[in-house]
Amino acid sequence: MKALKFWMLLLLYIIQPIAYAQDSVISLSNASQSSDYRVEKDTYESIYSKENICKRIYGQRNFNKVDRDKSGKISAQLGGFQIRDNTLYYKVKIENRSNINYDIDFIRFYVRDLETAKRTVTQERELETVHSYGTGNNTVEGQHSEQYVFALDKFPITKDKALIMEVYEKNGGRHLYLKAKQSDIENASAIE
């Protein structure tokens, strides 16, 4: 006679999921507290991964404007900051109101002095992004807009410095500069 095996499958139904995931199957004969904890821990870590947090921020409709810049018929808006586990997330929206495509060459992040006296050296420190979402499309087509989410490790910033984001156009001159002050960064909302 053949022995039958029964399997327990843990399902979690979410009406609007941020990502699709499949947990491992646990045998009823081997089910224990430790394996249940492992599945819950894996699920918790996957929900709060940088990719899933970026997807969630990307899908949010509200856009708390921190700064904006306009160059010709190209405009950019810097959204409000959010923080989770020493990682700072924010959304950028680039809108193209012209009929000419806007090809992004590169995006640069750095911390710079706000004001400098004459003939003094400005100090800037370049920052590397930890994660980005939506950056697969480097072209903002004419009469369209694109959104991007960037994640940076926490960094110290004083009152006399600002986070600057530069968006450069490939083979063009419509460059965009966005600035976030210390108060904008310190008022970041927590991601729960």
C-alpha positions as CSV (number, residue, x, y, z in Angstrom):
1,M,0.0,0.0,0.0
2,K,1.3,3.4,-0.9
3,A,1.7,6.0,1.8
4,L,-0.1,9.3,1.2
5,K,1.6,12.6,1.9
6,F,-0.3,15.7,3.0
7,W,1.2,19.2,2.5
8,M,0.3,22.4,4.2
9,L,0.4,25.5,2.1
10,L,0.4,29.0,3.7
11,L,-1.6,31.5,1.7
12,L,-1.9,35.2,2.3
13,Y,-4.4,37.0,0.2
14,I,-3.9,40.7,-0.4
15,I,-6.3,42.7,-2.6
16,Q,-3.6,44.9,-4.1
17,P,-0.2,43.2,-3.7
18,I,3.0,45.1,-4.2
19,A,4.7,42.0,-5.4
20,Y,3.9,38.4,-6.1
21,A,5.8,35.8,-4.0
22,Q,5.4,32.1,-3.3
23,D,6.5,30.7,0.0
24,S,8.1,27.3,0.4
25,V,5.8,24.3,1.0
26,I,6.0,22.8,4.5
27,S,5.3,19.1,5.2
28,L,2.7,18.4,7.9
29,S,4.9,15.8,9.4
30,N,7.8,18.2,9.7
31,A,5.8,21.3,10.6
32,S,7.1,23.0,13.7
33,Q,7.3,26.5,15.3
34,S,10.8,27.2,13.8
35,S,9.7,26.5,10.2
36,D,6.6,28.7,10.7
37,Y,8.8,31.4,12.0
38,R,11.1,31.1,9.0
39,V,8.3,31.5,6.6
40,E,7.0,34.5,8.4
41,K,10.5,36.0,8.6
42,D,11.1,35.5,4.9
43,T,7.7,37.1,4.1
44,Y,8.5,40.1,6.3
45,E,11.9,40.5,4.7
46,S,10.5,40.3,1.2
47,I,7.8,42.8,1.9
48,Y,10.4,45.3,3.1
49,S,13.0,44.7,0.5
50,K,14.3,47.8,-1.2
51,E,12.7,46.7,-4.5
52,N,9.3,46.3,-3.0
53,I,9.5,49.6,-1.1
54,C,10.5,51.4,-4.3
55,K,7.5,49.8,-6.1
56,R,5.1,50.9,-3.4
57,I,6.5,54.5,-3.4
58,Y,6.3,54.5,-7.3
59,G,2.6,53.5,-7.1
60,Q,1.6,56.2,-4.6
61,R,-0.5,58.9,-6.1
62,N,0.3,61.6,-3.6
63,F,3.4,63.7,-4.5
64,N,4.5,66.1,-1.8
65,K,6.6,68.5,-3.8
66,V,10.0,69.5,-2.2
67,D,11.5,71.3,-5.2
68,R,11.0,71.7,-9.0
69,D,13.1,72.9,-11.9
70,K,12.2,73.8,-15.5
71,S,14.4,73.9,-18.6
72,G,12.5,74.8,-21.7
73,K,9.4,72.6,-21.8
74,I,11.1,69.9,-19.6
75,S,10.2,70.1,-15.9
76,A,11.2,67.9,-12.9
77,Q,9.6,67.6,-9.4
78,L,11.3,66.2,-6.4
79,G,8.8,64.3,-4.1
80,G,8.8,64.0,-0.4
81,F,11.3,61.8,1.4
82,Q,10.6,58.6,3.1
83,I,12.8,56.5,5.3
84,R,13.1,52.8,6.4
85,D,16.1,51.1,8.1
86,N,18.7,53.9,7.4
87,T,17.7,54.1,3.7
88,L,16.2,57.3,2.3
89,Y,13.7,56.9,-0.5
90,Y,12.3,59.6,-2.8
91,K,10.4,60.0,-6.0
92,V,11.3,62.2,-9.0
93,K,8.8,63.0,-11.8
94,I,10.1,64.3,-15.1
95,E,7.6,65.8,-17.5
96,N,8.2,66.5,-21.2
97,R,5.8,69.1,-22.7
98,S,7.7,69.4,-25.9
99,N,7.5,67.1,-29.0
100,I,11.2,66.3,-28.8
101,N,12.2,63.2,-26.7
102,Y,14.2,63.9,-23.6
103,D,17.1,61.3,-23.4
104,I,18.6,61.1,-20.0
105,D,22.4,60.7,-20.1
106,F,23.0,60.4,-16.3
107,I,21.7,61.4,-13.0
108,R,24.1,62.7,-10.3
109,F,23.5,63.1,-6.5
110,Y,25.8,65.1,-4.2
111,V,25.8,67.2,-1.1
112,R,27.0,70.8,-1.5
113,D,27.4,74.0,0.4
114,L,24.3,76.2,0.0
115,E,26.1,79.6,0.1
116,T,29.7,80.4,-0.4
117,A,31.6,83.7,-0.1
118,K,33.5,85.1,-3.0
119,R,36.7,83.3,-4.0
120,T,36.1,80.3,-1.7
121,V,36.1,76.7,-2.6
122,T,32.7,74.9,-2.6
123,Q,32.8,71.4,-1.2
124,E,30.7,68.7,-2.7
125,R,30.5,65.0,-1.8
126,E,29.1,62.7,-4.4
127,L,26.5,60.0,-3.2
128,E,25.9,56.6,-4.8
129,T,22.3,55.3,-5.0
130,V,21.7,52.0,-3.2
131,H,18.7,51.1,-5.4
132,S,16.6,52.7,-8.1
133,Y,13.2,51.9,-9.7
134,G,11.9,52.9,-13.0
135,T,15.3,53.8,-14.4
136,G,15.1,51.1,-17.1
137,N,13.5,53.7,-19.4
138,N,16.1,56.5,-20.1
139,T,13.8,58.4,-22.5
140,V,10.9,60.6,-21.6
141,E,8.9,60.8,-24.8
142,G,7.4,64.0,-26.1
143,Q,4.1,65.0,-24.3
144,H,4.7,62.3,-21.6
145,S,6.0,62.0,-18.1
146,E,8.1,59.4,-16.2
147,Q,8.6,58.7,-12.6
148,Y,11.7,57.3,-10.9
149,V,12.3,56.2,-7.3
150,F,15.8,56.4,-5.8
151,A,17.2,55.0,-2.5
152,L,20.2,56.5,-0.8
153,D,22.0,55.3,2.4
154,K,21.5,57.8,5.2
155,F,24.0,60.6,5.2
156,P,24.9,63.5,7.5
157,I,23.7,67.0,6.3
158,T,24.0,70.2,8.1
159,K,21.9,73.4,7.9
160,D,24.3,75.1,5.5
161,K,24.4,72.2,3.0
162,A,21.8,70.7,0.6
163,L,21.3,67.5,-1.4
164,I,21.5,68.3,-5.1
165,M,20.2,66.1,-7.9
166,E,21.3,66.8,-11.5
167,V,19.6,65.2,-14.5
168,Y,21.6,65.7,-17.7
169,E,20.3,65.3,-21.2
170,K,22.2,63.2,-23.7
171,N,23.6,65.4,-26.5
172,G,21.5,68.4,-25.3
173,G,21.4,71.3,-23.0
174,R,18.1,70.9,-21.1
175,H,19.7,69.9,-17.8
176,L,17.7,69.9,-14.6
177,Y,18.8,70.7,-11.0
178,L,16.8,69.8,-7.9
179,K,17.7,70.8,-4.4
180,A,16.6,69.4,-1.0
181,K,17.5,71.2,2.2
182,Q,18.2,69.7,5.6
183,S,14.7,70.4,6.8
184,D,13.2,68.4,3.9
185,I,15.4,65.4,4.6
186,E,14.8,65.6,8.4
187,N,11.0,65.6,7.9
188,A,11.1,62.3,6.0
189,S,8.1,60.1,6.8
190,A,8.6,56.6,8.1
191,I,7.6,53.7,5.9
192,E,5.6,51.1,7.8
